[in-house]
Amino acid sequence: MLPLINPPEGFSPIPVQALEGTLIDRFEAMASTHPEEVAVRDSASSLTYRELNQKSNALAGMILAARGQKGEVIAFLAYHS
């Protein structure tokens, strides 16, 4: 890991063991260890890791219920707002 110059207050680097596994595994690890930290932000709003995890799990559930089986490849198109 590269050292940060003047890291933001409250910043804690991700432990190396959290970097193992899939992207989903990594995100779930962040959501469980830092649930109230801001995960994404735009000029009008932000979501914590807990909120983003809940929304992504709800979306995944809707896709599976409407479309198919676990492991099936699907395409997803979203427009930038």
Long-range contacts (C-beta under 8 A, 24 or more apart in sequence): 27-53, 27-56, 28-53
